[in-house]
Amino acid sequence: MGKNQHVTPHPKGGWQVKGAGNSRATVRTETQAAAIKAARGIAINKSSEVVIHRPNGQIRDKNSYGNDPYPPEG
């Protein structure tokens, strides 16, 4: 599995996508929706998870695009 992708507010305005542990943003966008879309593409490519944060930093949602050990039954 690759690094989880975090969607967080950018300090200078807008939103950013950062890989877990990275100091620099991978993508910077104007809206949270655009950042989520970019993070989803990266997470699918790396088989990782998207962690979406609120403007105050609190985690709002998580979406996994990797190999879940126990996927739910259909």
N, CA, C and O atoms as a Tripos MOL2 file, in Angstrom:
@<TRIPOS>MOLECULE
protein
  296   295    74     0     0
PROTEIN
NO_CHARGES

@<TRIPOS>ATOM
      1 N           0.8320   -1.1950    0.0000 N.3       1 MET1
      2 CA          0.0000    0.0000    0.0000 C.3       1 MET1
      3 C           0.8660    1.2440    0.0000 C.2       1 MET1
      4 O           1.9260    1.2800    0.6250 O.2       1 MET1
      5 N           0.3970    2.2740   -0.7160 N.am      2 GLY2
      6 CA          1.1040    3.5490   -0.7700 C.3       2 GLY2
      7 C           0.7380    4.4370    0.4060 C.2       2 GLY2
      8 O           0.0300    4.0230    1.3240 O.2       2 GLY2
      9 N           1.2310    5.6560    0.3600 N.am      3 LYS3
     10 CA          0.9460    6.6210    1.4190 C.3       3 LYS3
     11 C          -0.5070    7.0810    1.3440 C.2       3 LYS3
     12 O          -1.0490    7.2970    0.2610 O.2       3 LYS3
     13 N          -1.1240    7.2250    2.5130 N.am      4 ASN4
     14 CA         -2.4690    7.7790    2.5570 C.3       4 ASN4
     15 C          -2.4240    9.2260    2.0970 C.2       4 ASN4
     16 O          -1.4490    9.9330    2.3510 O.2       4 ASN4
     17 N          -3.4790    9.6680    1.4190 N.am      5 GLN5
     18 CA         -3.5670   11.0260    0.9020 C.3       5 GLN5
     19 C          -4.4970   11.8350    1.7900 C.2       5 GLN5
     20 O          -5.6470   11.4510    2.0040 O.2       5 GLN5
     21 N          -4.0030   12.9530    2.3090 N.am      6 HIS6
     22 CA         -4.7760   13.8010    3.2180 C.3       6 HIS6
     23 C          -5.2200   15.0640    2.4930 C.2       6 HIS6
     24 O          -4.4060   15.7600    1.8860 O.2       6 HIS6
     25 N          -6.5240   15.3560    2.5590 N.am      7 VAL7
     26 CA         -7.0870   16.5830    2.0000 C.3       7 VAL7
     27 C          -7.2490   17.5520    3.1630 C.2       7 VAL7
     28 O          -8.0520   17.3230    4.0670 O.2       7 VAL7
     29 N          -6.4740   18.6420    3.1320 N.am      8 THR8
     30 CA         -6.4650   19.6080    4.2300 C.3       8 THR8
     31 C          -6.5130   21.0350    3.6860 C.2       8 THR8
     32 O          -6.1990   21.2690    2.5190 O.2       8 THR8
     33 N          -6.9100   21.9930    4.5390 N.am      9 PRO9
     34 CA         -6.8610   23.3850    4.0960 C.3       9 PRO9
     35 C          -5.4050   23.8090    3.8650 C.2       9 PRO9
     36 O          -4.5150   23.4160    4.6200 O.2       9 PRO9
     37 N          -5.1670   24.6090    2.8240 N.am     10 HIS10
     38 CA         -3.8230   25.1190    2.5610 C.3      10 HIS10
     39 C          -3.6450   26.4000    3.3720 C.2      10 HIS10
     40 O          -4.5670   27.2120    3.4420 O.2      10 HIS10
     41 N          -2.4780   26.5970    3.9860 N.am     11 PRO11
     42 CA         -2.2720   27.7900    4.8210 C.3      11 PRO11
     43 C          -2.4930   29.1150    4.0910 C.2      11 PRO11
     44 O          -2.8630   30.1060    4.7200 O.2      11 PRO11
     45 N          -2.2730   29.1490    2.7800 N.am     12 LYS12
     46 CA         -2.4180   30.4000    2.0240 C.3      12 LYS12
     47 C          -3.7460   30.4660    1.2680 C.2      12 LYS12
     48 O          -3.8970   31.2810    0.3590 O.2      12 LYS12
     49 N          -4.7010   29.6260    1.6310 N.am     13 GLY13
     50 CA         -6.0050   29.6220    0.9950 C.3      13 GLY13
     51 C          -6.1920   28.4270    0.0860 C.2      13 GLY13
     52 O          -5.2240   27.8990   -0.4630 O.2      13 GLY13
     53 N          -7.4130   28.0040   -0.0740 N.am     14 GLY14
     54 CA         -7.7030   26.8400   -0.8890 C.3      14 GLY14
     55 C          -7.4730   25.5560   -0.1120 C.2      14 GLY14
     56 O          -7.4280   25.5420    1.1180 O.2      14 GLY14
     57 N          -7.3280   24.4730   -0.8750 N.am     15 TRP15
     58 CA         -7.1630   23.1420   -0.2810 C.3      15 TRP15
     59 C          -5.9610   22.4510   -0.8960 C.2      15 TRP15
     60 O          -5.5310   22.7950   -1.9970 O.2      15 TRP15
     61 N          -5.4170   21.4710   -0.1770 N.am     16 GLN16
     62 CA         -4.2480   20.7480   -0.6590 C.3      16 GLN16
     63 C          -4.3960   19.2610   -0.4320 C.2      16 GLN16
     64 O          -5.1650   18.8130    0.4190 O.2      16 GLN16
     65 N          -3.6370   18.4990   -1.2170 N.am     17 VAL17
     66 CA         -3.5300   17.0550   -1.0490 C.3      17 VAL17
     67 C          -2.0860   16.7760   -0.6820 C.2      17 VAL17
     68 O          -1.1690   17.1550   -1.4100 O.2      17 VAL17
     69 N          -1.8820   16.1130    0.4490 N.am     18 LYS18
     70 CA         -0.5300   15.7690    0.9050 C.3      18 LYS18
     71 C          -0.4650   14.2780    1.2090 C.2      18 LYS18
     72 O          -1.3650   13.7260    1.8420 O.2      18 LYS18
     73 N           0.6050   13.6310    0.7540 N.am     19 GLY19
     74 CA          0.8590   12.2560    1.1420 C.3      19 GLY19
     75 C           1.2470   12.2140    2.6080 C.2      19 GLY19
     76 O           1.8750   13.1460    3.1090 O.2      19 GLY19
     77 N           0.8830   11.1500    3.2970 N.am     20 ALA20
     78 CA          1.2070   11.0150    4.7210 C.3      20 ALA20
     79 C           2.7100   11.1640    4.9330 C.2      20 ALA20
     80 O           3.5030   10.4730    4.2940 O.2      20 ALA20
     81 N           3.0960   12.0600    5.8250 N.am     21 GLY21
     82 CA          4.4950   12.2780    6.1530 C.3      21 GLY21
     83 C           5.2090   13.2580    5.2390 C.2      21 GLY21
     84 O           6.3520   13.6210    5.5170 O.2      21 GLY21
     85 N           4.5810   13.6960    4.1680 N.am     22 ASN22
     86 CA          5.2140   14.6580    3.2630 C.3      22 ASN22
     87 C           5.1190   16.0650    3.8410 C.2      22 ASN22
     88 O           4.1390   16.4060    4.5020 O.2      22 ASN22
     89 N           6.1420   16.8780    3.5890 N.am     23 SER23
     90 CA          6.1200   18.2480    4.0700 C.3      23 SER23
     91 C           5.5010   19.1900    3.0430 C.2      23 SER23
     92 O           5.0320   20.2700    3.4000 O.2      23 SER23
     93 N           5.4950   18.7860    1.7610 N.am     24 ARG24
     94 CA          4.9560   19.6360    0.7020 C.3      24 ARG24
     95 C           3.6970   19.0140    0.1050 C.2      24 ARG24
     96 O           3.5310   17.7950    0.0850 O.2      24 ARG24
     97 N           2.8210   19.8840   -0.3770 N.am     25 ALA25
     98 CA          1.5750   19.4310   -0.9950 C.3      25 ALA25
     99 C           1.8520   18.8310   -2.3680 C.2      25 ALA25
    100 O           2.7000   19.3260   -3.1110 O.2      25 ALA25
    101 N           1.1330   17.7660   -2.6970 N.am     26 THR26
    102 CA          1.2010   17.1620   -4.0210 C.3      26 THR26
    103 C           0.3660   17.9840   -4.9940 C.2      26 THR26
    104 O           0.7760   18.2200   -6.1310 O.2      26 THR26
    105 N          -0.8150   18.4220   -4.5380 N.am     27 VAL27
    106 CA         -1.7500   19.1930   -5.3520 C.3      27 VAL27
    107 C          -2.3410   20.3010   -4.4910 C.2      27 VAL27
    108 O          -2.6160   20.0980   -3.3080 O.2      27 VAL27
    109 N          -2.5360   21.4880   -5.0960 N.am     28 ARG28
    110 CA         -3.2290   22.5870   -4.4180 C.3      28 ARG28
    111 C          -4.3830   23.0220   -5.3030 C.2      28 ARG28
    112 O          -4.2010   23.2400   -6.5010 O.2      28 ARG28
    113 N          -5.5970   23.1520   -4.7110 N.am     29 THR29
    114 CA         -6.7880   23.5030   -5.4780 C.3      29 THR29
    115 C          -7.5480   24.6300   -4.7810 C.2      29 THR29
    116 O          -7.2590   24.9770   -3.6360 O.2      29 THR29
    117 N          -8.5170   25.1910   -5.4900 N.am     30 GLU30
    118 CA         -9.3660   26.2460   -4.9340 C.3      30 GLU30
    119 C         -10.4510   25.6860   -4.0290 C.2      30 GLU30
    120 O         -10.8070   26.3100   -3.0290 O.2      30 GLU30
    121 N         -10.9870   24.5020   -4.3730 N.am     31 THR31
    122 CA        -12.1080   23.9530   -3.6120 C.3      31 THR31
    123 C         -11.7520   22.6040   -2.9950 C.2      31 THR31
    124 O         -10.8510   21.9080   -3.4610 O.2      31 THR31
    125 N         -12.4750   22.2550   -1.9450 N.am     32 GLN32
    126 CA        -12.2750   20.9660   -1.3050 C.3      32 GLN32
    127 C         -12.6940   19.8340   -2.2410 C.2      32 GLN32
    128 O         -12.0560   18.7810   -2.2660 O.2      32 GLN32
    129 N         -13.7600   20.0440   -3.0080 N.am     33 ALA33
    130 CA        -14.2420   19.0090   -3.9290 C.3      33 ALA33
    131 C         -13.1760   18.6700   -4.9700 C.2      33 ALA33
    132 O         -12.9800   17.4980   -5.2930 O.2      33 ALA33
    133 N         -12.4920   19.6700   -5.4920 N.am     34 ALA34
    134 CA        -11.4330   19.4350   -6.4750 C.3      34 ALA34
    135 C         -10.2580   18.6920   -5.8340 C.2      34 ALA34
    136 O          -9.6450   17.8320   -6.4680 O.2      34 ALA34
    137 N          -9.9490   19.0210   -4.5890 N.am     35 ALA35
    138 CA         -8.8600   18.3380   -3.8810 C.3      35 ALA35
    139 C          -9.2240   16.8780   -3.6170 C.2      35 ALA35
    140 O          -8.3710   15.9980   -3.7290 O.2      35 ALA35
    141 N         -10.4740   16.6170   -3.2710 N.am     36 ILE36
    142 CA        -10.9280   15.2440   -3.0250 C.3      36 ILE36
    143 C         -10.8320   14.4290   -4.3060 C.2      36 ILE36
    144 O         -10.4010   13.2760   -4.2800 O.2      36 ILE36
    145 N         -11.2320   15.0200   -5.4250 N.am     37 LYS37
    146 CA        -11.1610   14.3280   -6.7120 C.3      37 LYS37
    147 C          -9.7080   13.9850   -7.0640 C.2      37 LYS37
    148 O          -9.4250   12.8780   -7.5210 O.2      37 LYS37
    149 N          -8.8030   14.9200   -6.8540 N.am     38 ALA38
    150 CA         -7.3850   14.6740   -7.1350 C.3      38 ALA38
    151 C          -6.8250   13.6010   -6.2020 C.2      38 ALA38
    152 O          -6.0910   12.7140   -6.6380 O.2      38 ALA38
    153 N          -7.1740   13.6840   -4.9190 N.am     39 ALA39
    154 CA         -6.6910   12.7080   -3.9300 C.3      39 ALA39
    155 C          -7.2020   11.3120   -4.2510 C.2      39 ALA39
    156 O          -6.4790   10.3300   -4.0820 O.2      39 ALA39
    157 N          -8.4490   11.2190   -4.7150 N.am     40 ARG40
    158 CA         -9.0320    9.9240   -5.0670 C.3      40 ARG40
    159 C          -8.2410    9.2690   -6.1960 C.2      40 ARG40
    160 O          -7.9500    8.0740   -6.1380 O.2      40 ARG40
    161 N          -7.8950   10.0410   -7.2190 N.am     41 GLY41
    162 CA         -7.1030    9.5050   -8.3240 C.3      41 GLY41
    163 C          -5.7450    8.9930   -7.8680 C.2      41 GLY41
    164 O          -5.2960    7.9330   -8.3020 O.2      41 GLY41
    165 N          -5.0960    9.7490   -6.9950 N.am     42 ILE42
    166 CA         -3.7870    9.3400   -6.4680 C.3      42 ILE42
    167 C          -3.9410    8.0780   -5.6260 C.2      42 ILE42
    168 O          -3.1450    7.1470   -5.7530 O.2      42 ILE42
    169 N          -4.9660    8.0410   -4.7620 N.am     43 ALA43
    170 CA         -5.1760    6.8920   -3.8760 C.3      43 ALA43
    171 C          -5.4850    5.6210   -4.6600 C.2      43 ALA43
    172 O          -5.0120    4.5430   -4.3010 O.2      43 ALA43
    173 N          -6.2730    5.7370   -5.7240 N.am     44 ILE44
    174 CA         -6.5660    4.5720   -6.5500 C.3      44 ILE44
    175 C          -5.2850    4.0550   -7.1850 C.2      44 ILE44
    176 O          -5.0430    2.8480   -7.2170 O.2      44 ILE44
    177 N          -4.4650    4.9700   -7.6900 N.am     45 ASN45
    178 CA         -3.2030    4.6010   -8.3230 C.3      45 ASN45
    179 C          -2.2380    3.9330   -7.3500 C.2      45 ASN45
    180 O          -1.5070    3.0200   -7.7340 O.2      45 ASN45
    181 N          -2.2300    4.3760   -6.1020 N.am     46 LYS46
    182 CA         -1.2890    3.8630   -5.1020 C.3      46 LYS46
    183 C          -1.9060    2.8310   -4.1690 C.2      46 LYS46
    184 O          -1.2380    2.3500   -3.2540 O.2      46 LYS46
    185 N          -3.1740    2.4840   -4.3870 N.am     47 SER47
    186 CA         -3.8940    1.5420   -3.5040 C.3      47 SER47
    187 C          -3.7970    1.9730   -2.0450 C.2      47 SER47
    188 O          -3.3620    1.2080   -1.1840 O.2      47 SER47
    189 N          -4.2060    3.2060   -1.7850 N.am     48 SER48
    190 CA         -4.1230    3.7410   -0.4280 C.3      48 SER48
    191 C          -5.4660    4.3280   -0.0080 C.2      48 SER48
    192 O          -6.5010    3.9890   -0.5820 O.2      48 SER48
    193 N          -5.4530    5.1940    0.9780 N.am     49 GLU49
    194 CA         -6.6720    5.7310    1.5620 C.3      49 GLU49
    195 C          -6.6900    7.2560    1.4310 C.2      49 GLU49
    196 O          -5.6410    7.8990    1.4750 O.2      49 GLU49
    197 N          -7.8820    7.8280    1.2720 N.am     50 VAL50
    198 CA         -8.0580    9.2780    1.2760 C.3      50 VAL50
    199 C          -8.6330    9.6640    2.6310 C.2      50 VAL50
    200 O          -9.6430    9.1120    3.0670 O.2      50 VAL50
    201 N          -7.9850   10.6150    3.2920 N.am     51 VAL51
    202 CA         -8.4540   11.1240    4.5810 C.3      51 VAL51
    203 C          -8.8430   12.5860    4.3660 C.2      51 VAL51
    204 O          -7.9960   13.4230    4.0560 O.2      51 VAL51
    205 N         -10.1270   12.8820    4.5330 N.am     52 ILE52
    206 CA        -10.6450   14.2270    4.2900 C.3      52 ILE52
    207 C         -10.8000   14.9470    5.6270 C.2      52 ILE52
    208 O         -11.4410   14.4450    6.5500 O.2      52 ILE52
    209 N         -10.1970   16.1390    5.7100 N.am     53 HIS53
    210 CA        -10.2360   16.9240    6.9450 C.3      53 HIS53
    211 C         -11.1920   18.1090    6.7960 C.2      53 HIS53
    212 O         -11.4180   18.6020    5.6910 O.2      53 HIS53
    213 N         -11.7420   18.5520    7.9090 N.am     54 ARG54
    214 CA        -12.5680   19.7650    7.9440 C.3      54 ARG54
    215 C         -11.6270   20.9860    7.9910 C.2      54 ARG54
    216 O         -10.4260   20.8280    8.2080 O.2      54 ARG54
    217 N         -12.1650   22.1910    7.7900 N.am     55 PRO55
    218 CA        -11.3080   23.3870    7.8770 C.3      55 PRO55
    219 C         -10.5890   23.5380    9.2220 C.2      55 PRO55
    220 O          -9.5210   24.1480    9.2850 O.2      55 PRO55
    221 N         -11.1690   22.9850   10.3040 N.am     56 ASN56
    222 CA        -10.5240   23.0800   11.6160 C.3      56 ASN56
    223 C          -9.5020   21.9590   11.8570 C.2      56 ASN56
    224 O          -8.8970   21.8950   12.9270 O.2      56 ASN56
    225 N          -9.3080   21.0770   10.8670 N.am     57 GLY57
    226 CA         -8.3190   20.0040   10.9820 C.3      57 GLY57
    227 C          -8.8850   18.6630   11.4100 C.2      57 GLY57
    228 O          -8.2110   17.6400   11.2900 O.2      57 GLY57
    229 N         -10.1140   18.6520   11.9090 N.am     58 GLN58
    230 CA        -10.7560   17.4150   12.3510 C.3      58 GLN58
    231 C         -11.0370   16.5150   11.1410 C.2      58 GLN58
    232 O         -11.3900   17.0080   10.0700 O.2      58 GLN58
    233 N         -10.8820   15.2050   11.3130 N.am     59 ILE59
    234 CA        -11.1490   14.2630   10.2270 C.3      59 ILE59
    235 C         -12.6480   14.1930    9.9750 C.2      59 ILE59
    236 O         -13.4340   13.9680   10.8960 O.2      59 ILE59
    237 N         -13.0370   14.3870    8.7190 N.am     60 ARG60
    238 CA        -14.4440   14.3700    8.3150 C.3      60 ARG60
    239 C         -14.8460   13.0170    7.7650 C.2      60 ARG60
    240 O         -15.9370   12.5230    8.0500 O.2      60 ARG60
    241 N         -13.9520   12.4050    6.9640 N.am     61 ASP61
    242 CA        -14.3050   11.1620    6.2910 C.3      61 ASP61
    243 C         -13.0370   10.4500    5.8370 C.2      61 ASP61
    244 O         -11.9820   11.0680    5.6960 O.2      61 ASP61
    245 N         -13.1550    9.1370    5.6110 N.am     62 LYS62
    246 CA        -12.0610    8.3240    5.0710 C.3      62 LYS62
    247 C         -12.6270    7.4140    3.9990 C.2      62 LYS62
    248 O         -13.7220    6.8730    4.1480 O.2      62 LYS62
    249 N         -11.8810    7.2470    2.9200 N.am     63 ASN63
    250 CA        -12.2650    6.3200    1.8560 C.3      63 ASN63
    251 C         -11.0460    5.4830    1.4970 C.2      63 ASN63
    252 O          -9.9730    6.0250    1.2320 O.2      63 ASN63
    253 N         -11.2070    4.1720    1.4880 N.am     64 SER64
    254 CA        -10.1080    3.2700    1.1830 C.3      64 SER64
    255 C         -10.1910    2.8020   -0.2600 C.2      64 SER64
    256 O         -11.2560    2.3970   -0.7280 O.2      64 SER64
    257 N          -9.0690    2.8590   -0.9620 N.am     65 TYR65
    258 CA         -8.9830    2.3890   -2.3380 C.3      65 TYR65
    259 C          -7.9000    1.3180   -2.4770 C.2      65 TYR65
    260 O          -7.3950    1.0670   -3.5720 O.2      65 TYR65
    261 N          -7.5560    0.6970   -1.3590 N.am     66 GLY66
    262 CA         -6.5390   -0.3620   -1.3680 C.3      66 GLY66
    263 C          -7.1730   -1.7220   -1.2170 C.2      66 GLY66
    264 O          -8.3740   -1.8910   -1.4250 O.2      66 GLY66
    265 N          -6.3640   -2.6820   -0.8550 N.am     67 ASN67
    266 CA         -6.8490   -4.0290   -0.6160 C.3      67 ASN67
    267 C          -7.2900   -4.1540    0.8310 C.2      67 ASN67
    268 O          -6.4740   -4.3890    1.7220 O.2      67 ASN67
    269 N          -8.5860   -3.9950    1.0590 N.am     68 ASP68
    270 CA         -9.1090   -4.1130    2.4150 C.3      68 ASP68
    271 C          -8.9960   -5.5490    2.8930 C.2      68 ASP68
    272 O          -9.3570   -6.4670    2.1570 O.2      68 ASP68
    273 N          -8.5020   -5.7700    4.1160 N.am     69 PRO69
    274 CA         -8.3480   -7.1410    4.5920 C.3      69 PRO69
    275 C          -9.6730   -7.8610    4.7860 C.2      69 PRO69
    276 O          -9.7440   -9.0750    4.5920 O.2      69 PRO69
    277 N         -10.7310   -7.1370    5.1680 N.am     70 TYR70
    278 CA        -12.0230   -7.7470    5.3940 C.3      70 TYR70
    279 C         -13.1090   -6.9350    4.6920 C.2      70 TYR70
    280 O         -13.8170   -6.1710    5.3470 O.2      70 TYR70
    281 N         -13.2530   -7.0780    3.4020 N.am     71 PRO71
    282 CA        -14.2950   -6.2920    2.7170 C.3      71 PRO71
    283 C         -15.6910   -6.7380    3.1510 C.2      71 PRO71
    284 O         -15.9030   -7.9120    3.4560 O.2      71 PRO71
    285 N         -16.6350   -5.8060    3.1780 N.am     72 PRO72
    286 CA        -17.9960   -6.1780    3.5680 C.3      72 PRO72
    287 C         -18.6440   -7.0970    2.5380 C.2      72 PRO72
    288 O         -18.3240   -7.0380    1.3510 O.2      72 PRO72
    289 N         -19.5490   -7.9380    2.9980 N.am     73 GLU73
    290 CA        -20.2330   -8.8590    2.0980 C.3      73 GLU73
    291 C         -21.2570   -8.0850    1.2690 C.2      73 GLU73
    292 O         -21.8420   -7.1100    1.7410 O.2      73 GLU73
    293 N         -21.4720   -8.5400    0.0020 N.am     74 GLY74
    294 CA        -22.2900   -7.8990   -0.9900 C.3      74 GLY74
    295 C         -23.6770   -7.6660   -0.6330 C.2      74 GLY74
    296 O         -24.4370   -7.1210   -1.4340 O.2      74 GLY74
@<TRIPOS>BOND
     1     1     2 1
     2     2     3 1
     3     3     4 2
     4     3     5 am
     5     5     6 1
     6     6     7 1
     7     7     8 2
     8     7     9 am
     9     9    10 1
    10    10    11 1
    11    11    12 2
    12    11    13 am
    13    13    14 1
    14    14    15 1
    15    15    16 2
    16    15    17 am
    17    17    18 1
    18    18    19 1
    19    19    20 2
    20    19    21 am
    21    21    22 1
    22    22    23 1
    23    23    24 2
    24    23    25 am
    25    25    26 1
    26    26    27 1
    27    27    28 2
    28    27    29 am
    29    29    30 1
    30    30    31 1
    31    31    32 2
    32    31    33 am
    33    33    34 1
    34    34    35 1
    35    35    36 2
    36    35    37 am
    37    37    38 1
    38    38    39 1
    39    39    40 2
    40    39    41 am
    41    41    42 1
    42    42    43 1
    43    43    44 2
    44    43    45 am
    45    45    46 1
    46    46    47 1
    47    47    48 2
    48    47    49 am
    49    49    50 1
    50    50    51 1
    51    51    52 2
    52    51    53 am
    53    53    54 1
    54    54    55 1
    55    55    56 2
    56    55    57 am
    57    57    58 1
    58    58    59 1
    59    59    60 2
    60    59    61 am
    61    61    62 1
    62    62    63 1
    63    63    64 2
    64    63    65 am
    65    65    66 1
    66    66    67 1
    67    67    68 2
    68    67    69 am
    69    69    70 1
    70    70    71 1
    71    71    72 2
    72    71    73 am
    73    73    74 1
    74    74    75 1
    75    75    76 2
    76    75    77 am
    77    77    78 1
    78    78    79 1
    79    79    80 2
    80    79    81 am
    81    81    82 1
    82    82    83 1
    83    83    84 2
    84    83    85 am
    85    85    86 1
    86    86    87 1
    87    87    88 2
    88    87    89 am
    89    89    90 1
    90    90    91 1
    91    91    92 2
    92    91    93 am
    93    93    94 1
    94    94    95 1
    95    95    96 2
    96    95    97 am
    97    97    98 1
    98    98    99 1
    99    99   100 2
   100    99   101 am
   101   101   102 1
   102   102   103 1
   103   103   104 2
   104   103   105 am
   105   105   106 1
   106   106   107 1
   107   107   108 2
   108   107   109 am
   109   109   110 1
   110   110   111 1
   111   111   112 2
   112   111   113 am
   113   113   114 1
   114   114   115 1
   115   115   116 2
   116   115   117 am
   117   117   118 1
   118   118   119 1
   119   119   120 2
   120   119   121 am
   121   121   122 1
   122   122   123 1
   123   123   124 2
   124   123   125 am
   125   125   126 1
   126   126   127 1
   127   127   128 2
   128   127   129 am
   129   129   130 1
   130   130   131 1
   131   131   132 2
   132   131   133 am
   133   133   134 1
   134   134   135 1
   135   135   136 2
   136   135   137 am
   137   137   138 1
   138   138   139 1
   139   139   140 2
   140   139   141 am
   141   141   142 1
   142   142   143 1
   143   143   144 2
   144   143   145 am
   145   145   146 1
   146   146   147 1
   147   147   148 2
   148   147   149 am
   149   149   150 1
   150   150   151 1
   151   151   152 2
   152   151   153 am
   153   153   154 1
   154   154   155 1
   155   155   156 2
   156   155   157 am
   157   157   158 1
   158   158   159 1
   159   159   160 2
   160   159   161 am
   161   161   162 1
   162   162   163 1
   163   163   164 2
   164   163   165 am
   165   165   166 1
   166   166   167 1
   167   167   168 2
   168   167   169 am
   169   169   170 1
   170   170   171 1
   171   171   172 2
   172   171   173 am
   173   173   174 1
   174   174   175 1
   175   175   176 2
   176   175   177 am
   177   177   178 1
   178   178   179 1
   179   179   180 2
   180   179   181 am
   181   181   182 1
   182   182   183 1
   183   183   184 2
   184   183   185 am
   185   185   186 1
   186   186   187 1
   187   187   188 2
   188   187   189 am
   189   189   190 1
   190   190   191 1
   191   191   192 2
   192   191   193 am
   193   193   194 1
   194   194   195 1
   195   195   196 2
   196   195   197 am
   197   197   198 1
   198   198   199 1
   199   199   200 2
   200   199   201 am
   201   201   202 1
   202   202   203 1
   203   203   204 2
   204   203   205 am
   205   205   206 1
   206   206   207 1
   207   207   208 2
   208   207   209 am
   209   209   210 1
   210   210   211 1
   211   211   212 2
   212   211   213 am
   213   213   214 1
   214   214   215 1
   215   215   216 2
   216   215   217 am
   217   217   218 1
   218   218   219 1
   219   219   220 2
   220   219   221 am
   221   221   222 1
   222   222   223 1
   223   223   224 2
   224   223   225 am
   225   225   226 1
   226   226   227 1
   227   227   228 2
   228   227   229 am
   229   229   230 1
   230   230   231 1
   231   231   232 2
   232   231   233 am
   233   233   234 1
   234   234   235 1
   235   235   236 2
   236   235   237 am
   237   237   238 1
   238   238   239 1
   239   239   240 2
   240   239   241 am
   241   241   242 1
   242   242   243 1
   243   243   244 2
   244   243   245 am
   245   245   246 1
   246   246   247 1
   247   247   248 2
   248   247   249 am
   249   249   250 1
   250   250   251 1
   251   251   252 2
   252   251   253 am
   253   253   254 1
   254   254   255 1
   255   255   256 2
   256   255   257 am
   257   257   258 1
   258   258   259 1
   259   259   260 2
   260   259   261 am
   261   261   262 1
   262   262   263 1
   263   263   264 2
   264   263   265 am
   265   265   266 1
   266   266   267 1
   267   267   268 2
   268   267   269 am
   269   269   270 1
   270   270   271 1
   271   271   272 2
   272   271   273 am
   273   273   274 1
   274   274   275 1
   275   275   276 2
   276   275   277 am
   277   277   278 1
   278   278   279 1
   279   279   280 2
   280   279   281 am
   281   281   282 1
   282   282   283 1
   283   283   284 2
   284   283   285 am
   285   285   286 1
   286   286   287 1
   287   287   288 2
   288   287   289 am
   289   289   290 1
   290   290   291 1
   291   291   292 2
   292   291   293 am
   293   293   294 1
   294   294   295 1
   295   295   296 2
@<TRIPOS>SUBSTRUCTURE
     1 MET1         2 RESIDUE 1 A MET
     2 GLY2         6 RESIDUE 1 A GLY
     3 LYS3        10 RESIDUE 1 A LYS
     4 ASN4        14 RESIDUE 1 A ASN
     5 GLN5        18 RESIDUE 1 A GLN
     6 HIS6        22 RESIDUE 1 A HIS
     7 VAL7        26 RESIDUE 1 A VAL
     8 THR8        30 RESIDUE 1 A THR
     9 PRO9        34 RESIDUE 1 A PRO
    10 HIS10       38 RESIDUE 1 A HIS
    11 PRO11       42 RESIDUE 1 A PRO
    12 LYS12       46 RESIDUE 1 A LYS
    13 GLY13       50 RESIDUE 1 A GLY
    14 GLY14       54 RESIDUE 1 A GLY
    15 TRP15       58 RESIDUE 1 A TRP
    16 GLN16       62 RESIDUE 1 A GLN
    17 VAL17       66 RESIDUE 1 A VAL
    18 LYS18       70 RESIDUE 1 A LYS
    19 GLY19       74 RESIDUE 1 A GLY
    20 ALA20       78 RESIDUE 1 A ALA
    21 GLY21       82 RESIDUE 1 A GLY
    22 ASN22       86 RESIDUE 1 A ASN
    23 SER23       90 RESIDUE 1 A SER
    24 ARG24       94 RESIDUE 1 A ARG
    25 ALA25       98 RESIDUE 1 A ALA
    26 THR26      102 RESIDUE 1 A THR
    27 VAL27      106 RESIDUE 1 A VAL
    28 ARG28      110 RESIDUE 1 A ARG
    29 THR29      114 RESIDUE 1 A THR
    30 GLU30      118 RESIDUE 1 A GLU
    31 THR31      122 RESIDUE 1 A THR
    32 GLN32      126 RESIDUE 1 A GLN
    33 ALA33      130 RESIDUE 1 A ALA
    34 ALA34      134 RESIDUE 1 A ALA
    35 ALA35      138 RESIDUE 1 A ALA
    36 ILE36      142 RESIDUE 1 A ILE
    37 LYS37      146 RESIDUE 1 A LYS
    38 ALA38      150 RESIDUE 1 A ALA
    39 ALA39      154 RESIDUE 1 A ALA
    40 ARG40      158 RESIDUE 1 A ARG
    41 GLY41      162 RESIDUE 1 A GLY
    42 ILE42      166 RESIDUE 1 A ILE
    43 ALA43      170 RESIDUE 1 A ALA
    44 ILE44      174 RESIDUE 1 A ILE
    45 ASN45      178 RESIDUE 1 A ASN
    46 LYS46      182 RESIDUE 1 A LYS
    47 SER47      186 RESIDUE 1 A SER
    48 SER48      190 RESIDUE 1 A SER
    49 GLU49      194 RESIDUE 1 A GLU
    50 VAL50      198 RESIDUE 1 A VAL
    51 VAL51      202 RESIDUE 1 A VAL
    52 ILE52      206 RESIDUE 1 A ILE
    53 HIS53      210 RESIDUE 1 A HIS
    54 ARG54      214 RESIDUE 1 A ARG
    55 PRO55      218 RESIDUE 1 A PRO
    56 ASN56      222 RESIDUE 1 A ASN
    57 GLY57      226 RESIDUE 1 A GLY
    58 GLN58      230 RESIDUE 1 A GLN
    59 ILE59      234 RESIDUE 1 A ILE
    60 ARG60      238 RESIDUE 1 A ARG
    61 ASP61      242 RESIDUE 1 A ASP
    62 LYS62      246 RESIDUE 1 A LYS
    63 ASN63      250 RESIDUE 1 A ASN
    64 SER64      254 RESIDUE 1 A SER
    65 TYR65      258 RESIDUE 1 A TYR
    66 GLY66      262 RESIDUE 1 A GLY
    67 ASN67      266 RESIDUE 1 A ASN
    68 ASP68      270 RESIDUE 1 A ASP
    69 PRO69      274 RESIDUE 1 A PRO
    70 TYR70      278 RESIDUE 1 A TYR
    71 PRO71      282 RESIDUE 1 A PRO
    72 PRO72      286 RESIDUE 1 A PRO
    73 GLU73      290 RESIDUE 1 A GLU
    74 GLY74      294 RESIDUE 1 A GLY
